[in-house]
Amino acid sequence: MSYLLVDVVASSKYQKQGIGKKLVNSIINDIKSETMDGEYSTINLISIKGMEKFYESCGFKEVPFGYNGKGMRMKIEK
């Protein structure tokens, strides 16, 4: 199974209180409990620039672009 986590943001008045880390760890633990024996899951992450250290502290590892290719997005406006 593959999951996509698109940044976790706490209101500025609640930052540095461990709330974001608790949210991320809760998501990770839910995914671990849903992953069946003999199978694996991946969590792909899109984060704002500068938050890499936070996500590394939650157990995420940087994926070199040479391995997975560059991230891409499409913006549709009317």
Secondary structure per residue as TSV (DSSP state, phi and psi in degrees):
chain	resnum	aa	ss	phi	psi
A	1	M	-	360.0	145.5
A	2	S	E	-123.2	132.5
A	3	Y	E	-119.0	155.5
A	4	L	E	-125.3	121.8
A	5	L	E	-109.3	118.2
A	6	V	E	-107.4	87.9
A	7	D	-	48.4	146.8
A	8	V	-	-120.1	124.8
A	9	V	-	-126.1	127.1
A	10	A	-	-105.3	145.3
A	11	S	-	-52.3	143.8
A	12	S	G	-56.3	-30.7
A	13	K	G	-74.7	-11.9
A	14	Y	G	-111.4	1.8
A	15	Q	T	-70.2	158.8
A	16	K	T	66.9	23.7
A	17	Q	S	-116.7	4.2
A	18	G	S	86.7	4.1
A	19	I	H	-66.5	-46.9
A	20	G	H	-60.2	-43.1
A	21	K	H	-63.6	-40.1
A	22	K	H	-63.6	-40.8
A	23	L	H	-63.1	-47.9
A	24	V	H	-63.1	-45.1
A	25	N	H	-64.1	-34.3
A	26	S	H	-64.4	-42.4
A	27	I	H	-62.8	-46.8
A	28	I	H	-60.0	-45.3
A	29	N	H	-64.5	-38.0
A	30	D	H	-62.2	-43.5
A	31	I	H	-66.1	-41.7
A	32	K	H	-59.0	-42.3
A	33	S	H	-71.4	-25.8
A	34	E	H	-86.4	-14.9
A	35	T	S	-79.8	123.3
A	36	M	-	-80.1	153.5
A	37	D	T	-54.9	135.8
A	38	G	T	84.0	-3.4
A	39	E	-	-116.2	172.4
A	40	Y	-	-140.0	158.6
A	41	S	-	-127.0	152.8
A	42	T	E	-123.1	145.2
A	43	I	E	-116.1	112.2
A	44	N	E	-89.6	144.6
A	45	L	E	-128.4	133.9
A	46	I	E	-117.2	122.2
A	47	S	-	-130.6	153.8
A	48	I	-	-70.4	149.4
A	49	K	T	-59.6	138.1
A	50	G	T	98.8	-9.5
A	51	M	-	-100.9	9.5
A	52	E	H	-57.5	-42.8
A	53	K	H	-61.9	-38.4
A	54	F	H	-60.4	-48.8
A	55	Y	H	-70.0	-32.3
A	56	E	H	-62.3	-37.9
A	57	S	H	-67.1	-17.4
A	58	C	T	-93.1	-1.6
A	59	G	T	106.4	-1.1
A	60	F	-	-76.6	149.0
A	61	K	-	-120.8	143.9
A	62	E	-	-66.7	136.7
A	63	V	-	-106.4	115.9
A	64	P	-	-61.2	142.2
A	65	F	H	-60.8	-29.7
A	66	G	H	-62.1	-24.2
A	67	Y	H	-86.0	-48.3
A	68	N	H	-105.1	-7.9
A	69	G	-	83.1	169.1
A	70	K	-	-77.2	149.4
A	71	G	-	-67.5	150.6
A	72	M	-	-136.6	155.3
A	73	R	-	-150.6	160.4
A	74	M	-	-127.5	132.0
A	75	K	-	-111.6	125.4
A	76	I	-	-115.4	121.2
A	77	E	-	-124.8	150.1
A	78	K	-	-122.6	360.0
